[in-house]
Amino acid sequence: MKIEELESFLKKEDGFDVFVIGKSVLGKNIYSVNKEFDKNFRWVIITGGMHAREHLSTDLICRFISLARDKKFNFNISFVPLVNPDGVTLCCDGCCGMSEEQIKQLHKINGGDDFSLFKANINGVDLNNNWSARWHKKFSTATKPASQGFYGDMAMSEPEVQALAKWTEKLRPFLTINYHLKGEEIYYDFFQDEERMKRDLLIASVFAKSSGYKIKSTQFSSSGGYKDWCVEKFMIPSLTIELGDDKFSHPYPKSEIENIFEKNKHIYEDIEEALKIFNSFEKL
Ligand SMILES: [Zn+2]
């Protein structure tokens, strides 16, 4: 789902507080859709659309927003459905409406004029490698702006990352859930101490059980991710959930949204369970 579709969806939804938490490189709004029940409740942040070609995650979050409309929870929710609006538009529409110079630059970054597999933001920085969590400590083949995998010239350089960072610092969530695509896997670890590792694995297991997705360790194969940053900076659990069966390739078929929703629709029961686990460890 592109930014225009998200904006028309948000116009129709009521019962939520909508905030613009920042702007993309090209000046598009980055939204948070909040459901705050009580000032004393802990927050959960749910993100999607960070990798351009994985924009079905934005559609899923819109389903979750609708699902939450008449519900009451013992936690507050901030949905950030589309972290990378420029990238998603590029992925869906190509360089439509851009200047000659921009088009030339983007073709160079992308290595061609087919952007349907593009993951990065419009600067060619991978927004899930740009975070200051052991940034650049792992290997990527991309050493310059690219369609995926480039860490950026310095950590936290991109406005989309800065916006989400500031927002996360403001809300101080007890959990963040980050939807990507694809593989039906859940990642949770990033150099936690033993107790927190135990806690975060338990929480990941709740989501794995309800979705049927597999838990996978990525501690030694990822760095500079939002999940990594949340785990390291706030010492909270943070899950990257890779939606969608691997049998389909990108561009991922839109019709699969139903199956993806079916497997993930118990999200709110899972968060409630996660909060219980989180609180039980906090008392230790
Ligand atoms: Zn991704």
py3Dmol code that shows the C-alpha trace and the ligand (Angstrom):
import py3Dmol

protein = """\
ATOM      1  CA  MET A   1       0.000   0.000   0.000  1.00  0.00           C
ATOM      2  CA  LYS A   2       1.342   3.398  -1.024  1.00  0.00           C
ATOM      3  CA  ILE A   3       1.127   6.619   1.010  1.00  0.00           C
ATOM      4  CA  GLU A   4      -1.971   7.938  -0.853  1.00  0.00           C
ATOM      5  CA  GLU A   5      -3.854   4.703  -0.134  1.00  0.00           C
ATOM      6  CA  LEU A   6      -2.779   4.843   3.502  1.00  0.00           C
ATOM      7  CA  GLU A   7      -3.940   8.455   3.782  1.00  0.00           C
ATOM      8  CA  SER A   8      -7.373   7.667   2.341  1.00  0.00           C
ATOM      9  CA  PHE A   9      -7.630   4.671   4.691  1.00  0.00           C
ATOM     10  CA  LEU A  10      -6.788   6.890   7.668  1.00  0.00           C
ATOM     11  CA  LYS A  11      -9.436   9.432   6.686  1.00  0.00           C
ATOM     12  CA  LYS A  12     -12.090   6.734   7.008  1.00  0.00           C
ATOM     13  CA  GLU A  13     -10.904   5.362  10.345  1.00  0.00           C
ATOM     14  CA  ASP A  14     -12.045   7.019  13.550  1.00  0.00           C
ATOM     15  CA  GLY A  15     -11.246   6.422  17.198  1.00  0.00           C
ATOM     16  CA  PHE A  16      -7.502   6.855  16.672  1.00  0.00           C
ATOM     17  CA  ASP A  17      -5.101   9.760  17.161  1.00  0.00           C
ATOM     18  CA  VAL A  18      -3.047  10.306  14.015  1.00  0.00           C
ATOM     19  CA  PHE A  19       0.339  12.018  14.291  1.00  0.00           C
ATOM     20  CA  VAL A  20       2.930  12.990  11.698  1.00  0.00           C
ATOM     21  CA  ILE A  21       6.138  11.808  13.364  1.00  0.00           C
ATOM     22  CA  GLY A  22       8.476  13.006  10.619  1.00  0.00           C
ATOM     23  CA  LYS A  23       9.057  13.380   6.897  1.00  0.00           C
ATOM     24  CA  SER A  24      10.733  11.176   4.317  1.00  0.00           C
ATOM     25  CA  VAL A  25      13.615  12.378   2.110  1.00  0.00           C
ATOM     26  CA  LEU A  26      11.060  13.604  -0.460  1.00  0.00           C
ATOM     27  CA  GLY A  27       8.910  15.249   2.224  1.00  0.00           C
ATOM     28  CA  LYS A  28       6.165  12.649   2.524  1.00  0.00           C
ATOM     29  CA  ASN A  29       4.509  12.227   5.917  1.00  0.00           C
ATOM     30  CA  ILE A  30       5.448   9.383   8.207  1.00  0.00           C
ATOM     31  CA  TYR A  31       2.426   8.611  10.380  1.00  0.00           C
ATOM     32  CA  SER A  32       1.751   7.086  13.718  1.00  0.00           C
ATOM     33  CA  VAL A  33      -1.789   5.928  14.402  1.00  0.00           C
ATOM     34  CA  ASN A  34      -2.293   5.768  18.148  1.00  0.00           C
ATOM     35  CA  LYS A  35      -4.752   4.091  20.428  1.00  0.00           C
ATOM     36  CA  GLU A  36      -4.092   5.402  23.916  1.00  0.00           C
ATOM     37  CA  PHE A  37      -6.295   3.893  26.595  1.00  0.00           C
ATOM     38  CA  ASP A  38      -4.565   5.144  29.714  1.00  0.00           C
ATOM     39  CA  LYS A  39      -1.643   7.458  30.365  1.00  0.00           C
ATOM     40  CA  ASN A  40      -0.173   4.885  32.759  1.00  0.00           C
ATOM     41  CA  PHE A  41      -0.280   1.968  30.312  1.00  0.00           C
ATOM     42  CA  ARG A  42       2.875   0.804  28.540  1.00  0.00           C
ATOM     43  CA  TRP A  43       3.179   1.310  24.784  1.00  0.00           C
ATOM     44  CA  VAL A  44       3.761  -1.157  21.997  1.00  0.00           C
ATOM     45  CA  ILE A  45       5.021   0.160  18.639  1.00  0.00           C
ATOM     46  CA  ILE A  46       4.074  -1.779  15.493  1.00  0.00           C
ATOM     47  CA  THR A  47       5.955  -0.865  12.311  1.00  0.00           C
ATOM     48  CA  GLY A  48       5.705  -1.797   8.638  1.00  0.00           C
ATOM     49  CA  GLY A  49       6.760  -0.652   5.179  1.00  0.00           C
ATOM     50  CA  MET A  50      10.410  -0.123   6.132  1.00  0.00           C
ATOM     51  CA  HIS A  51      11.637  -2.122   3.150  1.00  0.00           C
ATOM     52  CA  ALA A  52      10.027  -0.800  -0.017  1.00  0.00           C
ATOM     53  CA  ARG A  53       9.085  -4.051  -1.722  1.00  0.00           C
ATOM     54  CA  GLU A  54       7.605  -5.389   1.545  1.00  0.00           C
ATOM     55  CA  HIS A  55       4.704  -2.936   1.491  1.00  0.00           C
ATOM     56  CA  LEU A  56       2.134  -5.672   2.027  1.00  0.00           C
ATOM     57  CA  SER A  57       3.134  -5.213   5.681  1.00  0.00           C
ATOM     58  CA  THR A  58       1.457  -1.776   5.521  1.00  0.00           C
ATOM     59  CA  ASP A  59      -1.771  -3.424   4.316  1.00  0.00           C
ATOM     60  CA  LEU A  60      -1.544  -5.859   7.217  1.00  0.00           C
ATOM     61  CA  ILE A  61      -1.119  -3.055   9.757  1.00  0.00           C
ATOM     62  CA  CYS A  62      -4.206  -1.323   8.331  1.00  0.00           C
ATOM     63  CA  ARG A  63      -6.112  -4.556   8.977  1.00  0.00           C
ATOM     64  CA  PHE A  64      -4.821  -4.497  12.544  1.00  0.00           C
ATOM     65  CA  ILE A  65      -5.922  -0.874  12.936  1.00  0.00           C
ATOM     66  CA  SER A  66      -9.462  -1.773  11.851  1.00  0.00           C
ATOM     67  CA  LEU A  67      -9.394  -4.783  14.167  1.00  0.00           C
ATOM     68  CA  ALA A  68      -8.445  -2.595  17.139  1.00  0.00           C
ATOM     69  CA  ARG A  69     -11.188  -0.015  16.537  1.00  0.00           C
ATOM     70  CA  ASP A  70     -13.723  -1.233  19.111  1.00  0.00           C
ATOM     71  CA  LYS A  71     -11.379  -3.165  21.333  1.00  0.00           C
ATOM     72  CA  LYS A  72     -10.000  -2.287  24.750  1.00  0.00           C
ATOM     73  CA  PHE A  73      -6.545  -3.329  25.835  1.00  0.00           C
ATOM     74  CA  ASN A  74      -4.375  -2.961  28.913  1.00  0.00           C
ATOM     75  CA  PHE A  75      -1.593  -1.423  26.790  1.00  0.00           C
ATOM     76  CA  ASN A  76      -1.419   1.542  24.398  1.00  0.00           C
ATOM     77  CA  ILE A  77      -0.605   1.015  20.714  1.00  0.00           C
ATOM     78  CA  SER A  78       1.281   3.112  18.193  1.00  0.00           C
ATOM     79  CA  PHE A  79       1.030   1.830  14.625  1.00  0.00           C
ATOM     80  CA  VAL A  80       3.661   3.201  12.244  1.00  0.00           C
ATOM     81  CA  PRO A  81       2.362   1.539   9.078  1.00  0.00           C
ATOM     82  CA  LEU A  82       4.658   3.089   6.466  1.00  0.00           C
ATOM     83  CA  VAL A  83       8.211   3.977   7.494  1.00  0.00           C
ATOM     84  CA  ASN A  84       9.539   4.274   3.928  1.00  0.00           C
ATOM     85  CA  PRO A  85       6.862   6.054   1.832  1.00  0.00           C
ATOM     86  CA  ASP A  86       9.306   7.210  -0.892  1.00  0.00           C
ATOM     87  CA  GLY A  87      10.698   3.721  -1.388  1.00  0.00           C
ATOM     88  CA  VAL A  88       7.251   2.150  -1.647  1.00  0.00           C
ATOM     89  CA  THR A  89       6.105   4.678  -4.254  1.00  0.00           C
ATOM     90  CA  LEU A  90       9.298   4.077  -6.246  1.00  0.00           C
ATOM     91  CA  CYS A  91       8.764   0.336  -6.003  1.00  0.00           C
ATOM     92  CA  CYS A  92       5.139   0.578  -7.210  1.00  0.00           C
ATOM     93  CA  ASP A  93       5.305   3.441  -9.744  1.00  0.00           C
ATOM     94  CA  GLY A  94       8.964   3.726 -10.777  1.00  0.00           C
ATOM     95  CA  CYS A  95      10.429   7.206 -11.289  1.00  0.00           C
ATOM     96  CA  CYS A  96       7.089   8.724 -12.306  1.00  0.00           C
ATOM     97  CA  GLY A  97       7.101  12.532 -11.888  1.00  0.00           C
ATOM     98  CA  MET A  98      10.813  12.851 -11.053  1.00  0.00           C
ATOM     99  CA  SER A  99      13.407  15.115 -12.638  1.00  0.00           C
ATOM    100  CA  GLU A 100      15.872  13.844 -15.281  1.00  0.00           C
ATOM    101  CA  GLU A 101      18.709  14.130 -12.760  1.00  0.00           C
ATOM    102  CA  GLN A 102      16.839  12.136 -10.077  1.00  0.00           C
ATOM    103  CA  ILE A 103      15.907   9.446 -12.589  1.00  0.00           C
ATOM    104  CA  LYS A 104      19.514   9.095 -13.727  1.00  0.00           C
ATOM    105  CA  GLN A 105      20.696   8.824 -10.129  1.00  0.00           C
ATOM    106  CA  LEU A 106      18.043   6.243  -9.195  1.00  0.00           C
ATOM    107  CA  HIS A 107      18.781   4.089 -12.234  1.00  0.00           C
ATOM    108  CA  LYS A 108      22.411   4.092 -11.165  1.00  0.00           C
ATOM    109  CA  ILE A 109      21.574   3.135  -7.562  1.00  0.00           C
ATOM    110  CA  ASN A 110      19.166   0.440  -8.707  1.00  0.00           C
ATOM    111  CA  GLY A 111      21.219  -0.903 -11.588  1.00  0.00           C
ATOM    112  CA  GLY A 112      18.330  -0.557 -14.048  1.00  0.00           C
ATOM    113  CA  ASP A 113      14.828   0.834 -14.486  1.00  0.00           C
ATOM    114  CA  ASP A 114      12.827  -1.975 -12.845  1.00  0.00           C
ATOM    115  CA  PHE A 115      12.236  -0.921  -9.223  1.00  0.00           C
ATOM    116  CA  SER A 116       9.815  -3.693  -8.255  1.00  0.00           C
ATOM    117  CA  LEU A 117      12.457  -5.385  -6.072  1.00  0.00           C
ATOM    118  CA  PHE A 118      13.746  -2.167  -4.459  1.00  0.00           C
ATOM    119  CA  LYS A 119      14.124  -2.244  -0.649  1.00  0.00           C
ATOM    120  CA  ALA A 120      16.023   0.924   0.342  1.00  0.00           C
ATOM    121  CA  ASN A 121      14.859   4.523   0.786  1.00  0.00           C
ATOM    122  CA  ILE A 122      15.162   7.036  -2.047  1.00  0.00           C
ATOM    123  CA  ASN A 123      18.824   7.746  -1.116  1.00  0.00           C
ATOM    124  CA  GLY A 124      19.645   4.071  -1.626  1.00  0.00           C
ATOM    125  CA  VAL A 125      20.149   3.494   2.119  1.00  0.00           C
ATOM    126  CA  ASP A 126      18.680   0.351   3.648  1.00  0.00           C
ATOM    127  CA  LEU A 127      16.546   1.647   6.532  1.00  0.00           C
ATOM    128  CA  ASN A 128      16.986  -1.587   8.445  1.00  0.00           C
ATOM    129  CA  ASN A 129      20.786  -1.272   8.403  1.00  0.00           C
ATOM    130  CA  ASN A 130      21.115   2.421   9.281  1.00  0.00           C
ATOM    131  CA  TRP A 131      20.531   2.193  13.067  1.00  0.00           C
ATOM    132  CA  SER A 132      23.284   2.800  15.603  1.00  0.00           C
ATOM    133  CA  ALA A 133      23.361  -0.763  16.921  1.00  0.00           C
ATOM    134  CA  ARG A 134      26.763  -2.225  16.064  1.00  0.00           C
ATOM    135  CA  TRP A 135      26.321  -0.245  12.854  1.00  0.00           C
ATOM    136  CA  HIS A 136      28.550  -1.413  10.046  1.00  0.00           C
ATOM    137  CA  LYS A 137      29.930  -4.182  12.251  1.00  0.00           C
ATOM    138  CA  LYS A 138      28.558  -6.822   9.949  1.00  0.00           C
ATOM    139  CA  PHE A 139      29.258  -7.414   6.341  1.00  0.00           C
ATOM    140  CA  SER A 140      27.192  -6.184   3.478  1.00  0.00           C
ATOM    141  CA  THR A 141      28.114  -6.349  -0.165  1.00  0.00           C
ATOM    142  CA  ALA A 142      26.739  -2.831  -0.676  1.00  0.00           C
ATOM    143  CA  THR A 143      29.404  -0.207  -0.003  1.00  0.00           C
ATOM    144  CA  LYS A 144      27.537   2.595  -1.778  1.00  0.00           C
ATOM    145  CA  PRO A 145      23.859   3.528  -2.314  1.00  0.00           C
ATOM    146  CA  ALA A 146      22.032   0.447  -3.589  1.00  0.00           C
ATOM    147  CA  SER A 147      18.575  -1.109  -3.857  1.00  0.00           C
ATOM    148  CA  GLN A 148      19.287  -2.974  -0.617  1.00  0.00           C
ATOM    149  CA  GLY A 149      21.899  -3.590   2.089  1.00  0.00           C
ATOM    150  CA  PHE A 150      23.727  -0.215   2.163  1.00  0.00           C
ATOM    151  CA  TYR A 151      24.244   0.949   5.777  1.00  0.00           C
ATOM    152  CA  GLY A 152      24.502   4.643   4.852  1.00  0.00           C
ATOM    153  CA  ASP A 153      27.489   6.978   5.223  1.00  0.00           C
ATOM    154  CA  MET A 154      26.878   7.179   8.954  1.00  0.00           C
ATOM    155  CA  ALA A 155      24.519   5.640  11.485  1.00  0.00           C
ATOM    156  CA  MET A 156      21.074   7.271  11.822  1.00  0.00           C
ATOM    157  CA  SER A 157      21.713   9.401   8.718  1.00  0.00           C
ATOM    158  CA  GLU A 158      18.270   8.975   7.160  1.00  0.00           C
ATOM    159  CA  PRO A 159      15.243  11.146   8.071  1.00  0.00           C
ATOM    160  CA  GLU A 160      12.935   8.120   8.190  1.00  0.00           C
ATOM    161  CA  VAL A 161      15.206   6.465  10.765  1.00  0.00           C
ATOM    162  CA  GLN A 162      15.515   9.710  12.757  1.00  0.00           C
ATOM    163  CA  ALA A 163      11.730  10.104  12.845  1.00  0.00           C
ATOM    164  CA  LEU A 164      11.101   6.596  14.143  1.00  0.00           C
ATOM    165  CA  ALA A 165      14.000   6.898  16.618  1.00  0.00           C
ATOM    166  CA  LYS A 166      12.624  10.115  18.103  1.00  0.00           C
ATOM    167  CA  TRP A 167       9.151   8.597  18.323  1.00  0.00           C
ATOM    168  CA  THR A 168      10.436   5.442  20.029  1.00  0.00           C
ATOM    169  CA  GLU A 169      12.404   7.540  22.531  1.00  0.00           C
ATOM    170  CA  LYS A 170       9.258   9.529  23.282  1.00  0.00           C
ATOM    171  CA  LEU A 171       6.938   6.565  23.850  1.00  0.00           C
ATOM    172  CA  ARG A 172       9.452   4.264  25.548  1.00  0.00           C
ATOM    173  CA  PRO A 173       7.550   1.116  24.517  1.00  0.00           C
ATOM    174  CA  PHE A 174       7.838  -2.197  26.360  1.00  0.00           C
ATOM    175  CA  LEU A 175       7.807  -4.000  22.983  1.00  0.00           C
ATOM    176  CA  THR A 176       8.194  -3.220  19.296  1.00  0.00           C
ATOM    177  CA  ILE A 177       6.908  -5.475  16.517  1.00  0.00           C
ATOM    178  CA  ASN A 178       8.352  -4.910  13.062  1.00  0.00           C
ATOM    179  CA  TYR A 179       6.744  -6.481  10.038  1.00  0.00           C
ATOM    180  CA  HIS A 180       8.841  -7.451   7.038  1.00  0.00           C
ATOM    181  CA  LEU A 181       8.346  -9.894   4.193  1.00  0.00           C
ATOM    182  CA  LYS A 182       9.063 -12.836   3.669  1.00  0.00           C
ATOM    183  CA  GLY A 183       9.801 -16.285   5.083  1.00  0.00           C
ATOM    184  CA  GLU A 184       7.411 -16.851   8.037  1.00  0.00           C
ATOM    185  CA  GLU A 185      10.169 -16.330  10.589  1.00  0.00           C
ATOM    186  CA  ILE A 186      10.575 -14.347  13.814  1.00  0.00           C
ATOM    187  CA  TYR A 187      13.865 -12.727  14.889  1.00  0.00           C
ATOM    188  CA  TYR A 188      14.330 -11.584  18.463  1.00  0.00           C
ATOM    189  CA  ASP A 189      17.976 -11.721  19.557  1.00  0.00           C
ATOM    190  CA  PHE A 190      20.708  -9.113  19.645  1.00  0.00           C
ATOM    191  CA  PHE A 191      23.343  -9.674  22.332  1.00  0.00           C
ATOM    192  CA  GLN A 192      20.921  -9.577  25.292  1.00  0.00           C
ATOM    193  CA  ASP A 193      22.153 -10.808  28.677  1.00  0.00           C
ATOM    194  CA  GLU A 194      20.984 -14.243  29.771  1.00  0.00           C
ATOM    195  CA  GLU A 195      17.843 -13.163  31.629  1.00  0.00           C
ATOM    196  CA  ARG A 196      16.646 -10.858  28.869  1.00  0.00           C
ATOM    197  CA  MET A 197      17.423 -13.468  26.247  1.00  0.00           C
ATOM    198  CA  LYS A 198      15.179 -15.863  28.155  1.00  0.00           C
ATOM    199  CA  ARG A 199      12.419 -13.254  28.413  1.00  0.00           C
ATOM    200  CA  ASP A 200      12.616 -12.217  24.763  1.00  0.00           C
ATOM    201  CA  LEU A 201      12.643 -15.806  23.528  1.00  0.00           C
ATOM    202  CA  LEU A 202       9.532 -16.513  25.615  1.00  0.00           C
ATOM    203  CA  ILE A 203       7.818 -13.506  24.054  1.00  0.00           C
ATOM    204  CA  ALA A 204       8.887 -14.500  20.526  1.00  0.00           C
ATOM    205  CA  SER A 205       7.499 -17.972  21.256  1.00  0.00           C
ATOM    206  CA  VAL A 206       4.041 -16.539  21.954  1.00  0.00           C
ATOM    207  CA  PHE A 207       3.932 -15.016  18.457  1.00  0.00           C
ATOM    208  CA  ALA A 208       5.482 -18.127  16.891  1.00  0.00           C
ATOM    209  CA  LYS A 209       2.865 -20.364  18.469  1.00  0.00           C
ATOM    210  CA  SER A 210      -0.117 -18.319  17.300  1.00  0.00           C
ATOM    211  CA  SER A 211       1.173 -17.705  13.759  1.00  0.00           C
ATOM    212  CA  GLY A 212       2.924 -21.011  13.120  1.00  0.00           C
ATOM    213  CA  TYR A 213       6.069 -19.052  12.161  1.00  0.00           C
ATOM    214  CA  LYS A 214       9.548 -20.299  13.088  1.00  0.00           C
ATOM    215  CA  ILE A 215      11.878 -18.535  15.533  1.00  0.00           C
ATOM    216  CA  LYS A 216      15.338 -17.916  14.121  1.00  0.00           C
ATOM    217  CA  SER A 217      18.472 -16.473  15.677  1.00  0.00           C
ATOM    218  CA  THR A 218      19.984 -13.622  13.653  1.00  0.00           C
ATOM    219  CA  GLN A 219      22.409 -12.348  16.290  1.00  0.00           C
ATOM    220  CA  PHE A 220      25.417 -13.172  14.150  1.00  0.00           C
ATOM    221  CA  SER A 221      23.906 -12.287  10.797  1.00  0.00           C
ATOM    222  CA  SER A 222      22.372  -8.840  11.304  1.00  0.00           C
ATOM    223  CA  SER A 223      23.291  -5.424  12.669  1.00  0.00           C
ATOM    224  CA  GLY A 224      22.128  -1.851  12.358  1.00  0.00           C
ATOM    225  CA  GLY A 225      18.461  -2.886  12.399  1.00  0.00           C
ATOM    226  CA  TYR A 226      15.577  -1.214  14.228  1.00  0.00           C
ATOM    227  CA  LYS A 227      15.048  -4.396  16.226  1.00  0.00           C
ATOM    228  CA  ASP A 228      18.749  -4.411  17.127  1.00  0.00           C
ATOM    229  CA  TRP A 229      18.598  -0.768  18.222  1.00  0.00           C
ATOM    230  CA  CYS A 230      15.492  -1.301  20.391  1.00  0.00           C
ATOM    231  CA  VAL A 231      17.028  -4.338  22.092  1.00  0.00           C
ATOM    232  CA  GLU A 232      20.367  -2.615  22.700  1.00  0.00           C
ATOM    233  CA  LYS A 233      19.219   0.903  23.597  1.00  0.00           C
ATOM    234  CA  PHE A 234      16.054   0.260  25.623  1.00  0.00           C
ATOM    235  CA  MET A 235      16.751  -3.335  26.654  1.00  0.00           C
ATOM    236  CA  ILE A 236      13.215  -4.231  25.591  1.00  0.00           C
ATOM    237  CA  PRO A 237      12.034  -7.150  23.499  1.00  0.00           C
ATOM    238  CA  SER A 238      11.744  -6.311  19.810  1.00  0.00           C
ATOM    239  CA  LEU A 239      10.554  -8.706  17.147  1.00  0.00           C
ATOM    240  CA  THR A 240      11.155  -8.707  13.426  1.00  0.00           C
ATOM    241  CA  ILE A 241       8.372 -10.777  11.933  1.00  0.00           C
ATOM    242  CA  GLU A 242       8.930 -11.938   8.368  1.00  0.00           C
ATOM    243  CA  LEU A 243       5.454 -12.399   6.949  1.00  0.00           C
ATOM    244  CA  GLY A 244       4.463 -14.619   4.069  1.00  0.00           C
ATOM    245  CA  ASP A 245       5.315 -18.049   2.777  1.00  0.00           C
ATOM    246  CA  ASP A 246       8.661 -18.356   1.017  1.00  0.00           C
ATOM    247  CA  LYS A 247       7.046 -20.236  -1.873  1.00  0.00           C
ATOM    248  CA  PHE A 248       6.099 -16.872  -3.415  1.00  0.00           C
ATOM    249  CA  SER A 249       8.754 -14.543  -4.742  1.00  0.00           C
ATOM    250  CA  HIS A 250       8.879 -10.736  -4.845  1.00  0.00           C
ATOM    251  CA  PRO A 251       6.976  -8.744  -5.981  1.00  0.00           C
ATOM    252  CA  TYR A 252       4.836 -10.566  -3.444  1.00  0.00           C
ATOM    253  CA  PRO A 253       1.268 -11.326  -4.633  1.00  0.00           C
ATOM    254  CA  LYS A 254      -1.207  -8.889  -3.054  1.00  0.00           C
ATOM    255  CA  SER A 255      -3.872 -11.606  -2.910  1.00  0.00           C
ATOM    256  CA  GLU A 256      -1.819 -13.298  -0.167  1.00  0.00           C
ATOM    257  CA  ILE A 257      -2.875 -10.614   2.342  1.00  0.00           C
ATOM    258  CA  GLU A 258      -5.819 -12.801   3.440  1.00  0.00           C
ATOM    259  CA  ASN A 259      -3.593 -15.758   4.326  1.00  0.00           C
ATOM    260  CA  ILE A 260      -1.083 -13.467   6.029  1.00  0.00           C
ATOM    261  CA  PHE A 261      -3.824 -11.823   8.092  1.00  0.00           C
ATOM    262  CA  GLU A 262      -5.292 -15.214   9.074  1.00  0.00           C
ATOM    263  CA  LYS A 263      -1.965 -16.343  10.528  1.00  0.00           C
ATOM    264  CA  ASN A 264      -1.307 -13.098  12.397  1.00  0.00           C
ATOM    265  CA  LYS A 265      -4.764 -12.017  13.551  1.00  0.00           C
ATOM    266  CA  HIS A 266      -4.177 -13.017  17.190  1.00  0.00           C
ATOM    267  CA  ILE A 267      -1.732 -10.155  17.575  1.00  0.00           C
ATOM    268  CA  TYR A 268      -3.576  -8.481  20.468  1.00  0.00           C
ATOM    269  CA  GLU A 269      -3.872 -11.643  22.550  1.00  0.00           C
ATOM    270  CA  ASP A 270      -0.169 -12.179  21.853  1.00  0.00           C
ATOM    271  CA  ILE A 271       0.757  -8.663  22.994  1.00  0.00           C
ATOM    272  CA  GLU A 272      -1.259  -9.139  26.173  1.00  0.00           C
ATOM    273  CA  GLU A 273       0.648 -12.353  26.849  1.00  0.00           C
ATOM    274  CA  ALA A 274       3.922 -10.579  26.039  1.00  0.00           C
ATOM    275  CA  LEU A 275       3.108  -7.855  28.568  1.00  0.00           C
ATOM    276  CA  LYS A 276       2.520 -10.478  31.271  1.00  0.00           C
ATOM    277  CA  ILE A 277       5.903 -12.064  30.522  1.00  0.00           C
ATOM    278  CA  PHE A 278       7.584  -8.654  30.446  1.00  0.00           C
ATOM    279  CA  ASN A 279       6.105  -7.689  33.829  1.00  0.00           C
ATOM    280  CA  SER A 280       7.005 -10.987  35.436  1.00  0.00           C
ATOM    281  CA  PHE A 281      10.654 -10.431  34.502  1.00  0.00           C
ATOM    282  CA  GLU A 282      10.642  -6.801  35.596  1.00  0.00           C
ATOM    283  CA  LYS A 283       9.814  -7.903  39.146  1.00  0.00           C
ATOM    284  CA  LEU A 284      12.893 -10.113  39.321  1.00  0.00           C
TER     285      LEU A 284
END
"""
ligand_1 = """\
1
ZN
Zn 12.547 -6.394 5.270
"""
view = py3Dmol.view(width=600, height=400)
view.addModel(protein, "pdb")
view.setStyle({"model": 0}, {"cartoon": {"style": "trace"}})
view.addModel(ligand_1, "xyz")
view.setStyle({"model": 1}, {"stick": {}})
view.zoomTo()
view.show()
